[in-house]
Amino acid sequence: MAKLRPCCTDRSLGGEDWTVYQGPVPTLGSHLSSPYLDRPLIPLAVALPPLLENIEAELANKKLELTKKRRLRRRAELIRGLLMPSRIT
């Protein structure tokens, strides 16, 4: 198997440094397969509320580190924003 090599770096996630790795390019005739491709698509309005409930349950845990709480709060804000109906102007 070919070794992965760094492709680019992204610092858009709150100053954290994320390196994106470029994998080997498939040859013609090869078949790309993923178990996720076989699953039916679920609307965000159905998938996000349970995620938000899990995050809020985790936030209720008083033993969490401050950094983890901050990350969970940001994630909860993002999900709430996605669940809000958008205004068309």
C-alpha positions as CSV (number, residue, x, y, z in Angstrom):
1,M,0.0,0.0,0.0
2,A,1.3,3.5,-0.9
3,K,2.4,5.7,1.9
4,L,0.2,8.8,2.6
5,R,1.9,12.1,2.2
6,P,0.9,15.6,3.5
7,C,-1.1,17.6,1.0
8,C,-2.0,20.8,2.8
9,T,-2.6,22.4,6.3
10,D,-5.8,24.0,7.5
11,R,-5.9,26.4,10.5
12,S,-9.5,27.4,10.2
13,L,-10.7,25.4,13.2
14,G,-9.9,27.7,16.1
15,G,-6.1,27.8,15.6
16,E,-5.7,24.1,15.7
17,D,-3.4,22.8,13.1
18,W,-5.0,20.1,10.9
19,T,-2.9,18.3,8.3
20,V,-4.8,16.8,5.3
21,Y,-3.2,13.7,3.9
22,Q,-3.4,12.8,0.2
23,G,-3.9,9.1,-0.3
24,P,-2.9,7.0,-3.3
25,V,-4.8,7.8,-6.5
26,P,-7.0,4.8,-7.6
27,T,-6.1,3.2,-10.9
28,L,-8.6,3.0,-13.8
29,G,-11.0,0.1,-13.3
30,S,-10.6,-0.1,-9.5
31,H,-13.7,0.0,-7.5
32,L,-14.0,2.5,-4.6
33,S,-16.2,1.1,-1.9
34,S,-17.4,2.4,1.5
35,P,-19.9,1.0,4.0
36,Y,-21.4,4.5,4.3
37,L,-22.3,4.6,0.6
38,D,-24.6,1.7,1.0
39,R,-26.7,3.4,3.7
40,P,-29.7,5.5,2.9
41,L,-29.3,9.3,3.3
42,I,-30.9,10.8,6.4
43,P,-32.1,14.4,6.5
44,L,-30.2,16.6,8.9
45,A,-33.5,17.5,10.7
46,V,-33.7,13.8,11.7
47,A,-30.0,13.1,12.4
48,L,-29.0,16.2,14.4
49,P,-31.5,16.3,17.3
50,P,-30.2,13.0,18.8
51,L,-26.6,14.3,18.4
52,L,-27.6,17.5,20.2
53,E,-29.2,15.4,23.0
54,N,-26.0,13.4,23.4
55,I,-23.9,16.5,23.6
56,E,-26.1,18.1,26.2
57,A,-26.1,15.0,28.3
58,E,-22.3,15.0,28.1
59,L,-22.2,18.7,29.1
60,A,-24.2,17.8,32.2
61,N,-21.2,15.8,33.4
62,K,-19.5,18.0,36.0
63,K,-16.2,16.1,35.7
64,L,-15.4,17.3,32.2
65,E,-12.2,19.3,31.5
66,L,-12.7,22.9,30.6
67,T,-11.3,22.4,27.0
68,K,-13.7,19.5,26.4
69,K,-16.7,21.5,27.7
70,R,-15.8,24.4,25.4
71,R,-15.5,22.1,22.4
72,L,-18.9,20.5,23.2
73,R,-20.5,23.9,23.7
74,R,-19.2,25.0,20.2
75,R,-20.5,21.7,18.7
76,A,-23.9,22.2,20.3
77,E,-24.1,25.8,19.0
78,L,-23.2,24.6,15.5
79,I,-26.0,21.9,15.6
80,R,-28.5,24.4,17.0
81,G,-27.6,26.8,14.1
82,L,-28.1,24.0,11.6
83,L,-31.5,23.1,13.1
84,M,-32.8,26.7,13.0
85,P,-34.9,27.5,9.9
86,S,-33.0,29.8,7.6
87,R,-34.3,33.2,6.6
88,I,-34.6,33.9,2.9
89,T,-33.8,37.5,2.2
